[in-house]
Amino acid sequence: MDFMSDQLEDGRRFRMLNILVDFNREGLAIEVDFSLPALRVVRVLQQVSEWRGKPKTIRVDNGPENVSETLLSWVEKQGIEILHIQPGKPAPNGLA
């Protein structure tokens, strides 16, 4: 799970939440909007879980959106482990 951002020609910034399967890089969800609060992230994760089944772990970076109380509470209730990548390693090798 990761966030990306970009900017429209008129200067407005937007964000994208991307949920991928680590094993085969399959895209499970892309949520795009000007704001993606934690409740919306949880809603997308819940929808993906209902569609594909609950993951055992979710790998995220150390950004503030990935340490929100809303997200951490939801994953705890679901029995899902959050794995934070090593700081300074934005694209860790799955074999390392």
Backbone bond lengths (Angstrom), bond angles and torsions (degrees), N, CA, C in turn:
res aa  C-N    CA-C-N  psi(-1)  N-CA   C-N-CA  omega(-1)  CA-C   N-CA-C  phi
1 M - - - 1.448 - - 1.514 107.13 -
2 D 1.340 116.43 131.29 1.449 120.19 179.91 1.523 109.77 -152.91
3 F 1.302 114.72 158.59 1.455 122.23 177.35 1.519 109.55 -110.54
4 M 1.325 115.39 145.31 1.457 122.34 172.59 1.516 106.38 -131.02
5 S 1.315 116.09 159.92 1.463 118.93 176.11 1.521 109.44 -140.85
6 D 1.313 114.90 158.69 1.455 121.73 178.51 1.523 106.97 -153.64
7 Q 1.310 115.08 -179.75 1.454 120.14 -176.45 1.518 109.57 -134.33
8 L 1.338 115.03 137.49 1.450 120.78 176.47 1.527 109.73 -77.00
9 E 1.310 116.97 166.95 1.450 121.73 -179.69 1.534 112.15 -58.83
10 D 1.347 116.18 -32.24 1.467 119.78 -179.42 1.533 112.72 -82.62
11 G 1.338 117.37 3.94 1.462 121.08 175.67 1.518 115.48 96.86
12 R 1.333 116.83 -11.66 1.472 118.30 178.95 1.522 109.99 -71.63
13 R 1.337 115.16 134.39 1.460 121.13 179.48 1.527 110.06 -93.15
14 F 1.312 116.09 145.86 1.455 120.57 175.23 1.523 108.71 -134.26
15 R 1.325 115.01 160.64 1.465 121.37 -177.49 1.518 109.99 -123.07
16 M 1.332 114.49 154.99 1.456 121.75 176.96 1.522 108.31 -129.63
17 L 1.313 116.05 130.82 1.455 122.51 172.14 1.521 106.47 -100.08
18 N 1.324 116.67 121.22 1.462 122.40 -179.50 1.518 108.89 -113.23
19 I 1.313 116.60 127.14 1.463 121.77 177.01 1.526 106.84 -117.00
20 L 1.330 115.41 116.16 1.462 122.06 -176.60 1.514 110.29 -123.23
21 V 1.330 115.60 154.46 1.462 121.98 171.69 1.526 106.20 -86.30
22 D 1.342 117.29 124.47 1.466 120.53 179.89 1.519 112.66 -59.66
23 F 1.317 117.61 -40.03 1.463 122.12 -172.49 1.527 112.81 -61.87
24 N 1.340 116.68 -48.92 1.465 119.19 -174.47 1.534 113.21 -122.25
25 R 1.342 116.58 6.19 1.477 123.15 178.46 1.530 112.53 62.35
26 E 1.333 117.13 23.28 1.464 121.17 176.59 1.517 109.46 -67.72
27 G 1.324 116.09 132.19 1.458 120.92 177.35 1.523 110.31 -83.36
28 L 1.324 116.54 116.88 1.465 120.78 -179.48 1.514 112.25 -92.90
29 A 1.335 116.96 -30.16 1.466 119.72 -179.91 1.516 109.91 -160.86
30 I 1.318 115.09 143.79 1.461 122.53 169.44 1.519 105.55 -133.20
31 E 1.309 116.41 117.82 1.471 122.52 179.51 1.522 106.87 -112.21
32 V 1.327 117.60 125.39 1.459 122.25 -175.41 1.520 109.30 -123.73
33 D 1.340 115.93 131.85 1.469 120.36 176.48 1.526 108.71 -169.49
34 F 1.313 115.36 173.34 1.461 120.15 177.61 1.523 111.37 -75.23
35 S 1.322 116.52 -22.11 1.456 121.82 178.30 1.528 108.41 -145.06
36 L 1.321 115.81 135.13 1.468 120.22 178.24 1.527 108.50 -128.60
37 P 1.330 116.49 80.40 1.467 119.64 -179.80 1.522 112.11 -68.08
38 A 1.310 116.03 164.48 1.464 122.53 -175.36 1.528 112.54 -55.89
39 L 1.325 118.30 -38.96 1.469 119.96 179.55 1.522 111.50 -62.20
40 R 1.301 116.71 -35.77 1.468 120.25 178.58 1.519 110.44 -70.91
41 V 1.322 117.01 -39.22 1.467 121.19 176.63 1.524 109.88 -60.04
42 V 1.323 116.46 -45.52 1.464 121.26 179.11 1.528 110.17 -62.42
43 R 1.322 117.71 -40.54 1.465 120.93 179.11 1.530 111.04 -61.43
44 V 1.331 117.08 -42.63 1.467 120.58 178.48 1.524 110.34 -65.79
45 L 1.340 117.45 -43.25 1.459 120.69 177.79 1.531 111.47 -61.34
46 Q 1.327 116.53 -39.08 1.468 120.88 178.29 1.530 110.59 -64.49
47 Q 1.326 116.63 -42.47 1.468 120.37 178.82 1.524 111.19 -63.15
48 V 1.329 116.92 -43.98 1.462 120.78 178.96 1.527 109.89 -64.07
49 S 1.337 117.10 -40.22 1.470 121.13 179.26 1.521 111.57 -63.29
50 E 1.326 116.88 -39.05 1.463 120.39 178.79 1.523 111.24 -68.96
51 W 1.303 116.80 -32.85 1.458 122.29 -177.92 1.530 112.25 -80.60
52 R 1.342 117.23 -44.51 1.458 121.86 -173.51 1.524 115.06 -112.03
53 G 1.313 116.84 -6.36 1.458 120.49 -175.42 1.520 110.49 95.75
54 K 1.334 115.00 156.37 1.459 120.55 -178.03 1.523 111.22 -72.06
55 P 1.322 117.09 134.24 1.468 118.94 174.33 1.527 110.17 -77.56
56 K 1.315 115.96 157.79 1.468 119.42 174.20 1.518 110.21 -77.84
57 T 1.335 115.96 -36.17 1.462 121.05 -179.62 1.520 110.08 -139.78
58 I 1.325 114.93 156.38 1.464 122.33 172.51 1.519 106.06 -127.38
59 R 1.338 116.50 122.78 1.458 120.91 179.93 1.524 108.87 -95.46
60 V 1.332 115.89 129.14 1.462 122.23 -177.49 1.521 109.43 -138.46
61 D 1.339 115.60 164.85 1.457 118.96 172.44 1.527 108.82 -84.03
62 N 1.305 116.94 -170.27 1.465 120.77 -175.59 1.526 112.89 -98.31
63 G 1.321 117.09 22.76 1.459 120.96 -179.22 1.521 112.54 -68.29
64 P 1.331 116.48 159.18 1.463 120.71 -176.56 1.524 113.70 -61.04
65 E 1.338 117.66 -29.51 1.461 119.37 179.59 1.525 112.04 -70.52
66 N 1.329 116.67 -17.94 1.459 120.54 -178.08 1.522 113.72 -97.05
67 V 1.304 116.45 2.56 1.469 119.81 176.55 1.531 110.32 -123.56
68 S 1.325 116.81 16.33 1.460 120.39 -179.88 1.525 109.98 -67.24
69 E 1.299 115.90 147.28 1.466 121.57 179.68 1.523 111.07 -61.33
70 T 1.322 117.15 -35.41 1.467 121.44 179.71 1.526 110.79 -61.90
71 L 1.327 117.25 -48.77 1.458 121.22 179.89 1.520 111.22 -66.96
72 L 1.326 117.49 -46.79 1.458 120.66 -178.17 1.524 111.68 -62.69
73 S 1.323 116.94 -37.22 1.465 121.05 177.55 1.525 110.57 -65.57
74 W 1.337 116.85 -43.15 1.466 120.47 -179.00 1.526 111.12 -63.72
75 V 1.344 117.69 -47.10 1.466 119.03 -178.28 1.524 111.36 -65.22
76 E 1.327 116.77 -34.37 1.467 119.66 177.60 1.526 110.69 -64.27
77 K 1.335 116.74 -44.91 1.472 120.65 178.79 1.524 111.78 -63.61
78 Q 1.329 116.67 -30.72 1.462 121.44 -178.72 1.524 112.42 -85.43
79 G 1.335 117.12 -10.78 1.459 120.38 -177.04 1.518 112.97 74.48
80 I 1.321 116.16 28.91 1.458 122.38 -179.34 1.529 108.29 -102.64
81 E 1.318 116.06 138.86 1.466 120.58 178.99 1.528 109.49 -93.74
82 I 1.328 116.30 136.63 1.461 121.70 174.13 1.522 107.79 -95.45
83 L 1.321 117.02 125.60 1.458 122.22 175.54 1.522 108.19 -110.02
84 H 1.320 117.10 113.78 1.465 120.96 176.60 1.523 108.63 -87.05
85 I 1.340 116.52 134.85 1.458 119.66 178.30 1.515 109.33 -68.76
86 Q 1.309 116.11 160.44 1.458 121.44 179.07 1.530 109.07 -65.89
87 P 1.353 117.97 130.09 1.473 119.63 179.21 1.533 110.90 -54.27
88 G 1.318 115.21 138.49 1.461 120.59 179.40 1.508 113.77 83.74
89 K 1.331 118.39 3.21 1.470 122.72 -179.86 1.528 108.80 -122.87
90 P 1.337 119.28 75.18 1.466 121.07 -173.91 1.520 114.33 -64.09
91 A 1.338 118.16 -23.49 1.468 119.66 -179.93 1.528 109.17 -132.69
92 P 1.338 117.04 73.19 1.462 118.35 -177.33 1.524 111.71 -66.66
93 N 1.305 114.91 143.95 1.460 120.99 177.92 1.522 108.05 -76.07
94 G 1.309 116.95 129.57 1.463 121.18 -178.99 1.525 113.16 -63.57
95 L 1.337 117.27 -16.16 1.458 120.81 -179.17 1.517 111.99 -95.12
96 A 1.310 117.97 -11.20 1.477 121.16 -176.95 1.502 111.57 -82.88
